[in-house]
Amino acid sequence: MQNNKTILLIMSALFIGGAEKQYRYIMEALAQKHRVHVLLLNQPLDGEELKTREYTNDHKNITFYQLNGDAINEAKLGKVCAKLGKIRSFIIQWIWLRRFIKNHTVDIVMFTYVTQLLMIPLFKKNNIYTIYNERNTGRQICDREFKIKLLRKCDKVICNSDYAAEYIKNRTGIDTDIYRNGIDIKPCQKRTHEGYHILVPARISRIKNQMLVVQAIEALKEFLSKEEISAIRTFFAGSCEFEDYKREIETEIKKNNSDIKLLGYVKCMDELYANSDLIILPSYEEGTPNVLLEAYMHKIDVLVSNIPMNVSCCTNEEMTFSPDDAEQLAEKIASCLRNRKSEEFFTSNFEYLIRNYGLDQMRQRYLSLIDHVME
């Protein structure tokens, strides 16, 4: 198969969260027809080294370049270390990109982080078609006038949600196309288990708001009997982004004597999904909420914070709660435990997922985007 264009994708690392999973889907799709180079700015997260090597070895049709930035792991050490890590990462990638563009033909560059906005003059100087791919709310990319000016220099701005597209257009005047996430439809085989299992799958971070779940579990005594509460087991699955926040959570769990376990990074989530009765997404901010969509796929009951990004993907307003109201979340958890959802409810959610977030649909849209650039 003849490759038509050379595409450079810039990403923080291969494995962090939902945004990186989507980027892996995108690069795999584009590599079917084009030459794809992927610049990884940072070393893998602690515990992700083997998984990263296996992925790069399994995708020989994609060329990977690994820089030695450590901004991801440094973020765990506090704001000062995180900022210094970002500055160092910026300098390293600027030097690398200048050298790479000088020695290689690059037709298209796609990136999703604010830092790369500062590279736009370099990209435009070398006649590279520049695509900014917003994976979050759009607020951070529009919170300074200099960012807006740089964003307007991009040839294409795309988002994965209606909310982000509308926000960016209102702030910048840029017509922003929506390229929805794709979900690889592979439902797990549910397993029987004792008790009622709650899963909170997200990296440990204040923005992901796990503390609210800890407080809600403690507040359940107002809504459930001791026997009902004793059946509940709660699991937090995700790597730690901020150690101080993790310590606060652990202190609160110990004080309340709650049955909540912090599992850390989990390589394969299938086992947890197969044994879960309820998934909770309490975050203050999301891009497209993949956790919600995966709950639809696995036919698991789900509760999510009522932020716009989550609400836009909800099939029922009853599944939402305020990210600042532990008592409301506790009441919702109690209702889910006592009033189990019907198969019809889960089937409806699954059909919504198929209609709107099919992986093949997403891949084809990105291939069509590159075809349009080539016209």
GUNUKOL-875330 format. One record per residue (C-alpha): z, y, x; residue number from 1; residue in one letter; chain. Coordinates in pm, 1 decimal, m for minus. Example, Ala and Ser with C-alpha at 12.3 -4.5 7.8 and 13.67 -1.06 7.14 Angstrom:
% residues 2
{pt {780.0; m450.0; 1230.0}; 1; "A"; "A"},
{pt {714.0; m106.0; 1367.0}; 2; "S"; "A"},
This chain:
% residues 375
{pt {0.0; 0.0; 0.0}; 1; "M"; "A"},
{pt {m102.0; 335.3; 142.5}; 2; "Q"; "A"},
{pt {175.4; 589.7; 184.8}; 3; "N"; "A"},
{pt {71.4; 935.2; 69.4}; 4; "N"; "A"},
{pt {350.0; 1179.2; 154.8}; 5; "K"; "A"},
{pt {637.9; 1201.8; 399.7}; 6; "T"; "A"},
{pt {964.9; 1277.2; 222.1}; 7; "I"; "A"},
{pt {1295.0; 1370.3; 385.0}; 8; "L"; "A"},
{pt {1608.9; 1310.1; 176.8}; 9; "L"; "A"},
{pt {1933.9; 1465.2; 300.5}; 10; "I"; "A"},
{pt {2262.8; 1316.8; 184.4}; 11; "M"; "A"},
{pt {2624.3; 1310.4; 296.9}; 12; "S"; "A"},
{pt {2650.4; 930.5; 324.4}; 13; "A"; "A"},
{pt {2505.0; 624.0; 154.9}; 14; "L"; "A"},
{pt {2823.0; 520.5; m25.4}; 15; "F"; "A"},
{pt {3069.1; 768.5; m173.3}; 16; "I"; "A"},
{pt {3028.5; 778.0; m550.3}; 17; "G"; "A"},
{pt {2786.5; 796.9; m840.1}; 18; "G"; "A"},
{pt {2562.3; 1067.1; m691.2}; 19; "A"; "A"},
{pt {2497.0; 856.5; m381.1}; 20; "E"; "A"},
{pt {2416.1; 553.3; m594.4}; 21; "K"; "A"},
{pt {2153.6; 759.6; m775.7}; 22; "Q"; "A"},
{pt {2008.6; 877.7; m444.5}; 23; "Y"; "A"},
{pt {1975.7; 514.6; m335.4}; 24; "R"; "A"},
{pt {1780.0; 441.4; m651.4}; 25; "Y"; "A"},
{pt {1559.3; 746.6; m586.6}; 26; "I"; "A"},
{pt {1479.4; 657.2; m224.3}; 27; "M"; "A"},
{pt {1401.9; 297.1; m317.8}; 28; "E"; "A"},
{pt {1158.6; 416.2; m585.1}; 29; "A"; "A"},
{pt {984.9; 672.9; m362.9}; 30; "L"; "A"},
{pt {951.6; 426.1; m75.3}; 31; "A"; "A"},
{pt {723.9; 212.6; m293.2}; 32; "Q"; "A"},
{pt {444.8; 467.2; m240.3}; 33; "K"; "A"},
{pt {554.0; 711.7; 28.9}; 34; "H"; "A"},
{pt {707.4; 740.7; 374.3}; 35; "R"; "A"},
{pt {1075.2; 808.3; 322.2}; 36; "V"; "A"},
{pt {1317.3; 937.1; 585.9}; 37; "H"; "A"},
{pt {1687.7; 965.0; 499.0}; 38; "V"; "A"},
{pt {1923.7; 1185.9; 698.2}; 39; "L"; "A"},
{pt {2289.2; 1077.7; 664.0}; 40; "L"; "A"},
{pt {2503.8; 1371.7; 767.7}; 41; "L"; "A"},
{pt {2834.1; 1190.6; 803.6}; 42; "N"; "A"},
{pt {2973.1; 866.5; 930.6}; 43; "Q"; "A"},
{pt {3046.5; 615.6; 652.5}; 44; "P"; "A"},
{pt {3371.2; 643.6; 463.7}; 45; "L"; "A"},
{pt {3650.3; 430.9; 604.8}; 46; "D"; "A"},
{pt {3579.6; 77.5; 483.8}; 47; "G"; "A"},
{pt {3209.4; 143.2; 410.1}; 48; "E"; "A"},
{pt {3071.5; 76.5; 758.2}; 49; "E"; "A"},
{pt {2955.1; m281.6; 695.8}; 50; "L"; "A"},
{pt {2809.1; m198.6; 355.8}; 51; "K"; "A"},
{pt {2611.0; 88.6; 510.2}; 52; "T"; "A"},
{pt {2472.1; m133.7; 788.1}; 53; "R"; "A"},
{pt {2375.7; m403.8; 540.1}; 54; "E"; "A"},
{pt {2193.1; m153.6; 318.9}; 55; "Y"; "A"},
{pt {1993.9; 2.0; 601.6}; 56; "T"; "A"},
{pt {1902.1; m343.9; 734.2}; 57; "N"; "A"},
{pt {1788.0; m455.5; 389.2}; 58; "D"; "A"},
{pt {1559.3; m153.3; 340.0}; 59; "H"; "A"},
{pt {1326.0; m158.0; 638.5}; 60; "K"; "A"},
{pt {1066.1; 44.7; 447.7}; 61; "N"; "A"},
{pt {1302.0; 345.3; 468.5}; 62; "I"; "A"},
{pt {1387.5; 516.8; 798.5}; 63; "T"; "A"},
{pt {1752.4; 617.1; 830.4}; 64; "F"; "A"},
{pt {1901.8; 869.0; 1070.8}; 65; "Y"; "A"},
{pt {2277.8; 875.9; 1116.1}; 66; "Q"; "A"},
{pt {2457.0; 1187.9; 1237.3}; 67; "L"; "A"},
{pt {2818.1; 1173.7; 1354.1}; 68; "N"; "A"},
{pt {2973.1; 1422.0; 1114.4}; 69; "G"; "A"},
{pt {3310.8; 1323.2; 973.8}; 70; "D"; "A"},
{pt {3350.9; 1579.7; 695.2}; 71; "A"; "A"},
{pt {3420.7; 1309.3; 435.0}; 72; "I"; "A"},
{pt {3715.3; 1153.5; 614.4}; 73; "N"; "A"},
{pt {3838.3; 1492.6; 741.3}; 74; "E"; "A"},
{pt {3865.0; 1612.5; 381.0}; 75; "A"; "A"},
{pt {4162.0; 1379.6; 339.7}; 76; "K"; "A"},
{pt {4355.1; 1581.2; 598.7}; 77; "L"; "A"},
{pt {4354.0; 1910.1; 408.5}; 78; "G"; "A"},
{pt {4145.1; 2221.4; 342.8}; 79; "K"; "A"},
{pt {4145.4; 2355.8; 699.8}; 80; "V"; "A"},
{pt {4019.5; 2028.1; 848.8}; 81; "C"; "A"},
{pt {3764.0; 1997.7; 569.4}; 82; "A"; "A"},
{pt {3625.0; 2347.7; 632.9}; 83; "K"; "A"},
{pt {3604.8; 2294.0; 1007.7}; 84; "L"; "A"},
{pt {3429.3; 1963.3; 946.8}; 85; "G"; "A"},
{pt {3171.6; 2130.2; 724.3}; 86; "K"; "A"},
{pt {3101.5; 2402.2; 982.1}; 87; "I"; "A"},
{pt {3056.7; 2144.1; 1256.7}; 88; "R"; "A"},
{pt {2834.4; 1934.0; 1029.1}; 89; "S"; "A"},
{pt {2618.9; 2239.6; 949.3}; 90; "F"; "A"},
{pt {2561.3; 2321.5; 1316.1}; 91; "I"; "A"},
{pt {2474.8; 1961.5; 1401.0}; 92; "I"; "A"},
{pt {2229.0; 1922.0; 1113.0}; 93; "Q"; "A"},
{pt {2060.6; 2258.4; 1186.0}; 94; "W"; "A"},
{pt {1989.9; 2150.6; 1543.6}; 95; "I"; "A"},
{pt {1876.9; 1805.3; 1431.4}; 96; "W"; "A"},
{pt {1648.2; 1935.4; 1155.9}; 97; "L"; "A"},
{pt {1476.5; 2187.4; 1384.0}; 98; "R"; "A"},
{pt {1400.6; 1913.4; 1635.3}; 99; "R"; "A"},
{pt {1295.5; 1660.8; 1371.1}; 100; "F"; "A"},
{pt {1059.8; 1899.9; 1190.0}; 101; "I"; "A"},
{pt {905.8; 2003.4; 1521.8}; 102; "K"; "A"},
{pt {826.4; 1642.3; 1612.7}; 103; "N"; "A"},
{pt {744.4; 1494.0; 1269.0}; 104; "H"; "A"},
{pt {531.8; 1580.6; 970.9}; 105; "T"; "A"},
{pt {749.9; 1648.4; 666.2}; 106; "V"; "A"},
{pt {577.3; 1726.2; 336.7}; 107; "D"; "A"},
{pt {875.2; 1730.5; 101.0}; 108; "I"; "A"},
{pt {1249.7; 1771.7; 146.3}; 109; "V"; "A"},
{pt {1508.7; 1694.1; m122.4}; 110; "M"; "A"},
{pt {1878.4; 1774.7; m97.8}; 111; "F"; "A"},
{pt {2178.1; 1815.9; m323.7}; 112; "T"; "A"},
{pt {2445.2; 1999.4; m124.3}; 113; "Y"; "A"},
{pt {2513.2; 2370.9; m94.9}; 114; "V"; "A"},
{pt {2506.7; 2354.7; 285.4}; 115; "T"; "A"},
{pt {2137.2; 2273.2; 290.1}; 116; "Q"; "A"},
{pt {2056.3; 2593.6; 101.3}; 117; "L"; "A"},
{pt {2105.4; 2770.3; 432.9}; 118; "L"; "A"},
{pt {1824.9; 2553.6; 573.9}; 119; "M"; "A"},
{pt {1569.3; 2680.7; 323.3}; 120; "I"; "A"},
{pt {1422.6; 2945.2; 560.0}; 121; "P"; "A"},
{pt {1360.4; 2665.8; 811.4}; 122; "L"; "A"},
{pt {1193.2; 2448.5; 548.0}; 123; "F"; "A"},
{pt {975.8; 2731.0; 414.5}; 124; "K"; "A"},
{pt {875.9; 2843.9; 764.5}; 125; "K"; "A"},
{pt {731.3; 2496.6; 815.0}; 126; "N"; "A"},
{pt {556.3; 2484.6; 475.2}; 127; "N"; "A"},
{pt {778.0; 2204.3; 343.7}; 128; "I"; "A"},
{pt {792.3; 2164.3; m34.4}; 129; "Y"; "A"},
{pt {1163.0; 2211.8; m109.8}; 130; "T"; "A"},
{pt {1344.6; 2038.7; m396.3}; 131; "I"; "A"},
{pt {1705.9; 2111.9; m482.4}; 132; "Y"; "A"},
{pt {1859.8; 1827.1; m684.9}; 133; "N"; "A"},
{pt {2178.2; 1935.5; m866.6}; 134; "E"; "A"},
{pt {2413.5; 1640.7; m925.2}; 135; "R"; "A"},
{pt {2705.2; 1835.1; m1072.1}; 136; "N"; "A"},
{pt {2769.3; 2120.8; m1315.4}; 137; "T"; "A"},
{pt {2558.1; 2381.6; m1134.9}; 138; "G"; "A"},
{pt {2853.1; 2618.4; m1105.8}; 139; "R"; "A"},
{pt {2909.6; 2584.4; m731.8}; 140; "Q"; "A"},
{pt {2546.4; 2650.5; m648.6}; 141; "I"; "A"},
{pt {2551.5; 2973.3; m853.6}; 142; "C"; "A"},
{pt {2890.0; 3121.7; m762.3}; 143; "D"; "A"},
{pt {2756.5; 3359.7; m492.5}; 144; "R"; "A"},
{pt {2458.7; 3593.0; m501.0}; 145; "E"; "A"},
{pt {2328.8; 3470.6; m163.8}; 146; "F"; "A"},
{pt {2318.3; 3114.5; m298.8}; 147; "K"; "A"},
{pt {2121.0; 3225.9; m602.2}; 148; "I"; "A"},
{pt {1871.4; 3409.2; m381.0}; 149; "K"; "A"},
{pt {1822.3; 3099.7; m166.3}; 150; "L"; "A"},
{pt {1796.5; 2875.1; m471.5}; 151; "L"; "A"},
{pt {1513.3; 3089.0; m604.8}; 152; "R"; "A"},
{pt {1319.4; 3015.6; m285.9}; 153; "K"; "A"},
{pt {1310.2; 2642.5; m367.0}; 154; "C"; "A"},
{pt {980.1; 2511.5; m498.7}; 155; "D"; "A"},
{pt {1161.0; 2295.2; m752.4}; 156; "K"; "A"},
{pt {1513.0; 2282.0; m896.1}; 157; "V"; "A"},
{pt {1609.1; 1972.7; m1091.7}; 158; "I"; "A"},
{pt {1931.7; 1858.8; m1259.8}; 159; "C"; "A"},
{pt {2063.4; 1537.1; m1410.3}; 160; "N"; "A"},
{pt {2217.6; 1695.0; m1720.6}; 161; "S"; "A"},
{pt {2141.4; 1942.6; m1998.5}; 162; "D"; "A"},
{pt {2457.8; 2137.7; m1918.6}; 163; "Y"; "A"},
{pt {2368.6; 2198.2; m1551.8}; 164; "A"; "A"},
{pt {2008.4; 2287.9; m1635.8}; 165; "A"; "A"},
{pt {2116.6; 2543.7; m1895.5}; 166; "E"; "A"},
{pt {2385.9; 2690.0; m1670.5}; 167; "Y"; "A"},
{pt {2151.8; 2735.6; m1374.4}; 168; "I"; "A"},
{pt {1880.7; 2888.6; m1590.9}; 169; "K"; "A"},
{pt {2125.5; 3135.5; m1746.4}; 170; "N"; "A"},
{pt {2260.4; 3239.9; m1403.6}; 171; "R"; "A"},
{pt {1934.8; 3247.6; m1208.1}; 172; "T"; "A"},
{pt {1642.7; 3254.8; m1451.1}; 173; "G"; "A"},
{pt {1500.8; 2941.3; m1287.3}; 174; "I"; "A"},
{pt {1329.2; 2692.4; m1518.1}; 175; "D"; "A"},
{pt {1511.6; 2373.2; m1429.7}; 176; "T"; "A"},
{pt {1381.1; 2027.3; m1520.1}; 177; "D"; "A"},
{pt {1614.0; 1746.6; m1625.1}; 178; "I"; "A"},
{pt {1591.0; 1414.4; m1443.0}; 179; "Y"; "A"},
{pt {1853.5; 1193.8; m1601.6}; 180; "R"; "A"},
{pt {2045.0; 931.5; m1407.6}; 181; "N"; "A"},
{pt {1933.5; 571.4; m1415.2}; 182; "G"; "A"},
{pt {2171.4; 282.1; m1475.4}; 183; "I"; "A"},
{pt {2091.8; m66.9; m1349.0}; 184; "D"; "A"},
{pt {2158.2; m262.4; m1668.4}; 185; "I"; "A"},
{pt {2363.9; m562.9; m1557.5}; 186; "K"; "A"},
{pt {2649.3; m620.0; m1803.4}; 187; "P"; "A"},
{pt {2945.8; m813.2; m1667.4}; 188; "C"; "A"},
{pt {3074.0; m1131.5; m1824.0}; 189; "Q"; "A"},
{pt {3403.7; m1035.7; m1987.6}; 190; "K"; "A"},
{pt {3701.8; m1255.9; m1904.6}; 191; "R"; "A"},
{pt {4008.2; m1339.6; m2106.5}; 192; "T"; "A"},
{pt {4336.6; m1217.8; m1960.6}; 193; "H"; "A"},
{pt {4693.2; m1149.9; m2060.3}; 194; "E"; "A"},
{pt {4801.8; m802.0; m2154.0}; 195; "G"; "A"},
{pt {4602.4; m481.1; m2190.4}; 196; "Y"; "A"},
{pt {4425.2; m360.7; m1875.9}; 197; "H"; "A"},
{pt {4336.5; 5.1; m1817.7}; 198; "I"; "A"},
{pt {4092.5; 95.9; m1539.5}; 199; "L"; "A"},
{pt {4054.7; 443.3; m1384.6}; 200; "V"; "A"},
{pt {3756.4; 421.2; m1144.5}; 201; "P"; "A"},
{pt {3728.8; 732.0; m926.6}; 202; "A"; "A"},
{pt {3816.1; 856.4; m580.0}; 203; "R"; "A"},
{pt {4171.7; 991.3; m556.1}; 204; "I"; "A"},
{pt {4119.9; 1365.5; m590.9}; 205; "S"; "A"},
{pt {4271.6; 1649.8; m791.0}; 206; "R"; "A"},
{pt {3937.5; 1714.8; m955.0}; 207; "I"; "A"},
{pt {3939.0; 1353.5; m1079.4}; 208; "K"; "A"},
{pt {4282.8; 1420.6; m1229.6}; 209; "N"; "A"},
{pt {4448.4; 1078.3; m1201.4}; 210; "Q"; "A"},
{pt {4792.5; 1237.1; m1238.0}; 211; "M"; "A"},
{pt {4720.7; 1295.5; m1606.1}; 212; "L"; "A"},
{pt {4692.0; 919.0; m1658.3}; 213; "V"; "A"},
{pt {5025.1; 864.0; m1479.8}; 214; "V"; "A"},
{pt {5187.0; 1117.1; m1712.2}; 215; "Q"; "A"},
{pt {5016.8; 967.7; m2019.2}; 216; "A"; "A"},
{pt {5142.0; 618.1; m1937.4}; 217; "I"; "A"},
{pt {5495.9; 759.2; m1922.8}; 218; "E"; "A"},
{pt {5439.8; 937.3; m2256.1}; 219; "A"; "A"},
{pt {5335.9; 615.2; m2429.7}; 220; "L"; "A"},
{pt {5702.2; 550.6; m2519.3}; 221; "K"; "A"},
{pt {5654.8; 806.9; m2798.8}; 222; "E"; "A"},
{pt {5372.6; 605.6; m2956.0}; 223; "F"; "A"},
{pt {5423.0; 235.9; m2871.9}; 224; "L"; "A"},
{pt {5701.4; m17.2; m2879.4}; 225; "S"; "A"},
{pt {5859.6; m144.8; m2557.2}; 226; "K"; "A"},
{pt {5682.0; m475.6; m2610.4}; 227; "E"; "A"},
{pt {5343.4; m306.8; m2642.7}; 228; "E"; "A"},
{pt {5403.9; m92.4; m2334.7}; 229; "I"; "A"},
{pt {5510.7; m395.2; m2128.4}; 230; "S"; "A"},
{pt {5166.1; m549.7; m2189.7}; 231; "A"; "A"},
{pt {4982.3; m254.1; m2031.5}; 232; "I"; "A"},
{pt {4868.5; m269.9; m1670.0}; 233; "R"; "A"},
{pt {4682.4; 24.6; m1516.0}; 234; "T"; "A"},
{pt {4458.4; 20.2; m1209.3}; 235; "F"; "A"},
{pt {4324.4; 314.8; m1006.6}; 236; "F"; "A"},
{pt {4013.9; 203.1; m815.4}; 237; "A"; "A"},
{pt {3867.8; 440.3; m558.1}; 238; "G"; "A"},
{pt {3898.3; 563.4; m202.9}; 239; "S"; "A"},
{pt {4140.5; 844.6; m121.9}; 240; "C"; "A"},
{pt {3993.1; 1192.1; m74.1}; 241; "E"; "A"},
{pt {4322.4; 1379.8; m43.4}; 242; "F"; "A"},
{pt {4631.7; 1212.6; 100.5}; 243; "E"; "A"},
{pt {4873.1; 1474.8; m33.1}; 244; "D"; "A"},
{pt {4753.6; 1417.7; m389.8}; 245; "Y"; "A"},
{pt {4783.7; 1042.0; m343.8}; 246; "K"; "A"},
{pt {5145.3; 1084.5; m230.6}; 247; "R"; "A"},
{pt {5220.8; 1295.7; m537.8}; 248; "E"; "A"},
{pt {5078.3; 1022.8; m760.4}; 249; "I"; "A"},
{pt {5274.3; 749.4; m584.1}; 250; "E"; "A"},
{pt {5595.7; 952.6; m614.6}; 251; "T"; "A"},
{pt {5542.0; 1002.0; m987.6}; 252; "E"; "A"},
{pt {5465.5; 631.7; m1040.9}; 253; "I"; "A"},
{pt {5781.7; 532.9; m855.6}; 254; "K"; "A"},
{pt {5993.4; 785.6; m1049.0}; 255; "K"; "A"},
{pt {5863.3; 653.5; m1381.5}; 256; "N"; "A"},
{pt {5873.4; 289.1; m1271.6}; 257; "N"; "A"},
{pt {5521.9; 254.1; m1417.5}; 258; "S"; "A"},
{pt {5299.3; m51.8; m1385.6}; 259; "D"; "A"},
{pt {5018.3; 135.7; m1210.7}; 260; "I"; "A"},
{pt {4847.4; 1.4; m900.1}; 261; "K"; "A"},
{pt {4635.7; 201.6; m655.5}; 262; "L"; "A"},
{pt {4373.8; m44.1; m534.4}; 263; "L"; "A"},
{pt {4193.9; 188.6; m294.4}; 264; "G"; "A"},
{pt {3826.3; 131.6; m228.7}; 265; "Y"; "A"},
{pt {3693.1; m169.8; m419.3}; 266; "V"; "A"},
{pt {3373.4; m317.7; m278.1}; 267; "K"; "A"},
{pt {3268.3; m500.1; m595.5}; 268; "C"; "A"},
{pt {3377.9; m350.3; m926.5}; 269; "M"; "A"},
{pt {3243.0; m634.9; m1141.7}; 270; "D"; "A"},
{pt {3571.6; m825.9; m1132.3}; 271; "E"; "A"},
{pt {3766.5; m520.9; m1249.9}; 272; "L"; "A"},
{pt {3519.1; m440.6; m1527.0}; 273; "Y"; "A"},
{pt {3525.3; m801.3; m1644.0}; 274; "A"; "A"},
{pt {3903.7; m783.1; m1689.9}; 275; "N"; "A"},
{pt {3932.0; m433.0; m1836.6}; 276; "S"; "A"},
{pt {4010.4; m338.8; m2196.1}; 277; "D"; "A"},
{pt {3992.6; 37.8; m2155.2}; 278; "L"; "A"},
{pt {3834.1; 275.3; m1903.3}; 279; "I"; "A"},
{pt {3964.4; 630.9; m1862.0}; 280; "I"; "A"},
{pt {3776.0; 921.3; m1703.0}; 281; "L"; "A"},
{pt {4022.3; 1216.1; m1692.9}; 282; "P"; "A"},
{pt {3827.5; 1442.2; m1454.6}; 283; "S"; "A"},
{pt {3802.5; 1820.6; m1462.4}; 284; "Y"; "A"},
{pt {3443.4; 1813.3; m1339.6}; 285; "E"; "A"},
{pt {3156.9; 1562.4; m1341.7}; 286; "E"; "A"},
{pt {2784.7; 1550.4; m1295.6}; 287; "G"; "A"},
{pt {2641.6; 1287.6; m1524.9}; 288; "T"; "A"},
{pt {2947.5; 1067.5; m1594.3}; 289; "P"; "A"},
{pt {2830.2; 731.0; m1463.3}; 290; "N"; "A"},
{pt {3171.5; 579.0; m1537.1}; 291; "V"; "A"},
{pt {3119.3; 651.9; m1907.6}; 292; "L"; "A"},
{pt {2769.6; 506.0; m1900.7}; 293; "L"; "A"},
{pt {2891.9; 194.8; m1718.5}; 294; "E"; "A"},
{pt {3158.1; 148.9; m1986.9}; 295; "A"; "A"},
{pt {2875.1; 146.3; m2242.5}; 296; "Y"; "A"},
{pt {2689.8; m109.7; m2031.2}; 297; "M"; "A"},
{pt {2987.3; m344.2; m1996.9}; 298; "H"; "A"},
{pt {3091.1; m290.7; m2361.5}; 299; "K"; "A"},
{pt {3437.0; m164.0; m2273.0}; 300; "I"; "A"},
{pt {3636.5; 88.3; m2474.2}; 301; "D"; "A"},
{pt {3645.2; 428.0; m2301.1}; 302; "V"; "A"},
{pt {3828.1; 761.8; m2312.3}; 303; "L"; "A"},
{pt {3697.0; 1070.1; m2130.4}; 304; "V"; "A"},
{pt {3806.0; 1429.6; m2077.7}; 305; "S"; "A"},
{pt {3637.0; 1675.5; m2310.7}; 306; "N"; "A"},
{pt {3452.1; 1868.1; m2039.1}; 307; "I"; "A"},
{pt {3089.9; 1953.6; m2132.0}; 308; "P"; "A"},
{pt {2934.6; 1699.7; m1895.1}; 309; "M"; "A"},
{pt {3125.9; 1414.1; m2056.8}; 310; "N"; "A"},
{pt {3088.8; 1535.2; m2414.7}; 311; "V"; "A"},
{pt {2709.9; 1548.3; m2376.9}; 312; "S"; "A"},
{pt {2709.8; 1171.1; m2315.7}; 313; "C"; "A"},
{pt {2968.5; 1074.9; m2578.4}; 314; "C"; "A"},
{pt {2861.8; 876.7; m2882.7}; 315; "T"; "A"},
{pt {3185.5; 955.1; m3068.3}; 316; "N"; "A"},
{pt {3412.8; 1259.7; m3042.0}; 317; "E"; "A"},
{pt {3717.1; 1033.8; m3087.8}; 318; "E"; "A"},
{pt {3676.2; 914.2; m2729.0}; 319; "M"; "A"},
{pt {3757.6; 1258.9; m2582.9}; 320; "T"; "A"},
{pt {4084.1; 1428.2; m2485.1}; 321; "F"; "A"},
{pt {4193.8; 1745.6; m2307.0}; 322; "S"; "A"},
{pt {4226.2; 1700.1; m1928.3}; 323; "P"; "A"},
{pt {4551.1; 1901.1; m1946.9}; 324; "D"; "A"},
{pt {4720.1; 1714.8; m2234.3}; 325; "D"; "A"},
{pt {4898.5; 1394.0; m2128.9}; 326; "A"; "A"},
{pt {5050.5; 1346.9; m2472.9}; 327; "E"; "A"},
{pt {4710.0; 1358.4; m2641.9}; 328; "Q"; "A"},
{pt {4575.9; 1101.5; m2396.0}; 329; "L"; "A"},
{pt {4881.0; 880.2; m2457.6}; 330; "A"; "A"},
{pt {4816.3; 894.8; m2831.6}; 331; "E"; "A"},
{pt {4451.0; 799.6; m2774.3}; 332; "K"; "A"},
{pt {4549.8; 506.1; m2550.1}; 333; "I"; "A"},
{pt {4790.9; 381.5; m2816.9}; 334; "A"; "A"},
{pt {4517.3; 403.1; m3079.6}; 335; "S"; "A"},
{pt {4274.1; 209.2; m2860.1}; 336; "C"; "A"},
{pt {4531.4; m64.3; m2801.4}; 337; "L"; "A"},
{pt {4621.0; m102.3; m3169.1}; 338; "R"; "A"},
{pt {4271.1; m54.9; m3313.1}; 339; "N"; "A"},
{pt {4025.2; m259.7; m3108.3}; 340; "R"; "A"},
{pt {3662.4; m156.1; m3141.3}; 341; "K"; "A"},
{pt {3406.1; m370.0; m3323.9}; 342; "S"; "A"},
{pt {3108.8; m540.2; m3163.8}; 343; "E"; "A"},
{pt {2889.9; m306.7; m3367.6}; 344; "E"; "A"},
{pt {3050.1; m7.5; m3191.6}; 345; "F"; "A"},
{pt {2984.6; m152.1; m2845.6}; 346; "F"; "A"},
{pt {2627.8; m248.8; m2935.9}; 347; "T"; "A"},
{pt {2556.2; 105.5; m3053.3}; 348; "S"; "A"},
{pt {2681.2; 246.6; m2722.1}; 349; "N"; "A"},
{pt {2473.1; m5.1; m2528.0}; 350; "F"; "A"},
{pt {2158.8; 90.3; m2720.3}; 351; "E"; "A"},
{pt {2225.7; 460.2; m2649.7}; 352; "Y"; "A"},
{pt {2242.2; 376.1; m2278.9}; 353; "L"; "A"},
{pt {1911.9; 186.1; m2286.4}; 354; "I"; "A"},
{pt {1732.7; 467.0; m2470.2}; 355; "R"; "A"},
{pt {1848.4; 749.5; m2245.9}; 356; "N"; "A"},
{pt {1942.5; 618.0; m1901.4}; 357; "Y"; "A"},
{pt {1716.9; 327.7; m1812.5}; 358; "G"; "A"},
{pt {1667.1; 283.8; m1438.9}; 359; "L"; "A"},
{pt {1291.3; 228.2; m1469.2}; 360; "D"; "A"},
{pt {1256.8; 554.9; m1661.5}; 361; "Q"; "A"},
{pt {1438.0; 744.2; m1386.6}; 362; "M"; "A"},
{pt {1233.5; 589.1; m1107.2}; 363; "R"; "A"},
{pt {906.4; 667.3; m1281.2}; 364; "Q"; "A"},
{pt {1006.3; 1031.1; m1330.8}; 365; "R"; "A"},
{pt {1069.0; 1079.3; m960.2}; 366; "Y"; "A"},
{pt {741.4; 911.8; m868.1}; 367; "L"; "A"},
{pt {565.3; 1142.3; m1114.3}; 368; "S"; "A"},
{pt {739.6; 1440.9; m956.7}; 369; "L"; "A"},
{pt {596.0; 1355.8; m615.2}; 370; "I"; "A"},
{pt {251.2; 1291.7; m769.2}; 371; "D"; "A"},
{pt {267.9; 1641.8; m918.9}; 372; "H"; "A"},
{pt {352.0; 1793.7; m578.4}; 373; "V"; "A"},
{pt {42.9; 1626.5; m434.4}; 374; "M"; "A"},
{pt {m195.1; 1779.6; m692.0}; 375; "E"; "A"},
